[in-house]
């Protein structure tokens, strides 16, 4: 694949990234006792590594250790690990989404189902010695999956949700979680001409959920919507800005590299598609599809106040492309 980044820079960048990825994870693992470690560290081929959902913990059994099982020091090390694998905005989104469990607990009175401590951490393989390892952080409306292979890192699937998307009452009334993903999408669809909207809008009714849901593997079907070259310059910039809002959840260096590759190799193949209403507060959905990736966003449930959003890679989810490349290069007969 074409790469505009000098080769030597790539070597230095990726090797520094490998150390950066492993060190905080090792610090966290080393702080666990034997019983905690047996829950947290699993074989790399454990089926749970690619089995995921955005349901609350009481609705979807998960492997790994729950946040509530960690002491204060271990939680501190976990947050350091999380901050090292996300950008500041990505970390803030994660914390905002988790904090909505407290809002739901207060609204419903169900502190068993709505519990900020019921998020799970799993580490697959041994980052101290393995060339291929990964870790996940998963719970209600969050899936963060990081796979490290040799000197490279994968960050998909990346799922963020929000319920309520906009808090309706109480001391936090008006807070809008995942506001940029929602507002930028609405601004873009409403900037289109009637002719452009006729191509972009594939259904007058929004689906109830993202179409891929928690599918383990997705394929690149024929893209829906309007292709990027049929947008004017300001609309193209708005679409790329919306894509960047998703990519910017991961560390700046990783995000910039992925965005540069996307712009140089698949920008002209990107499609933007919409379903449902085009105003805040009414059910709506959009997707953005390129040659290698799919973004989905929906806000349909709970009177259009419940967001699901995801970034998927067709070949790269859970580091599959990196793993295949690794075994092709290092384990040939």
Residue, then its C-alpha position, 0 to 999 in steps of 0.5 A: x500500500x502507498x505510504x507517504x510517511x518516510x520509512x525510517x520514521x515508520x520504523x521509529x514510530x512503530x517500535x516506540x508504539x509497541x513499548x508504549x502499548x505494553x508498559x502500562x498494561x504490564x504495570x496493571x497486570x503486575x499489580x493484580x494478585x493471583x486470583x485477580x490475574x487468573x480472571x484477567x489474563x486469558x489465552x490469546x485464542x480464548x473465544x471471548x476475545x471476539x465475542x462482544x456486546x454493548x448490553x449491560x453486564x447483567x444481560x451479557x456475561x463477559x470474561x475478565x475482571x470487573x472494575x468493582x473487583x479492583x482496589x484504588x491503586x489497581x484502578x489508578x493503573x487501569x486508568x493510566x492504561x486506558x489513557x495511554x491507549x486513547x486520546x484525551x477526547x476518547x478517554x473523556x467520552x469513555x468516562x462520560x458514557x460510564x457516568x450515565x450508568x449513575x443517571x440510569x440508576x437514579x432514574x430507574x432505582x435499579x442499582x444492580x443493572x445500572x452499575x458503573x463498576x460492572x465494566x470488564x477488563x480482559x488481557x489476551x496473551x502475555x504482553x511481556x513476551x508475546x509478539x501478538x497480544x490484545x486487551x479489551x474494555x467492555x460493558x454497557x455502551x462501550x467496547x474498546x479492543x486493542x490488538x498489538x502485533x509485532x510493532x503495530x496496533x489495531x483499535x477496532x471494533x470501537x463502540x460508543x453508546x449513550x443512554x440518555x444521549x441528552x440528560x433530561x432532568x437533574x443536576x446534569x440536565x442538558x449534558x449531551x454525550x456523543x454530541x459531535x458525532x450526532x451534530x456533525x452528522x445532522x449538519x452534513x445531511x442538512x447541507x445537502x441539496x434536494x438532489x444530493x439528499x435523494x442519493x444520500x437518504x436510503x430509507x425514510x425510517x431509521x433502523x432501530x439499531x446499528x445494522x451490524x449490531x455486535x456481529x463478530x465479522x462484517x463484510x464490505x457490501x455495496x455502499x449505500x448513499x452518496x459518494x464523496x466526489x458528488x459533494x461540494x468542497x465544504x461538504x467533503x470537508x464536513x464529511x472528513x471532519x465527521x470521520x475524524x471525530x471517530x478516529x480522534x478517539x485513539x492517540x494522536x499519532x495512531x489517528x493521524x497515520x490512519x487518517x493520512x492513509x484513508x485520505x491518500x488511498x480511499x477518500x474517493x470511495x467513501x459513501x455517506x448514507x442517511x435514514x430517518x429524520x434530519x432533526x435532533x429529537x427524531x429517529x435518525x441513522x447514518x453510515x460512512x463506508x470506505x474500502x476498508x471501514x464502516x462507521x454507523x450511528x443511530x439514535x432511534x430508541x427511547x424517543x430518539x435519545x439513545x445513541x449507538x455508534x461504531x467504527x468497524x474495519x472489514x479486514x482489521x477488526x480484532x487485528x485480523x489483518x495484522x495477525x494474518x500478516x504476522x503468521x505469513x511472515x514468521x511462521x511459514x513452513 
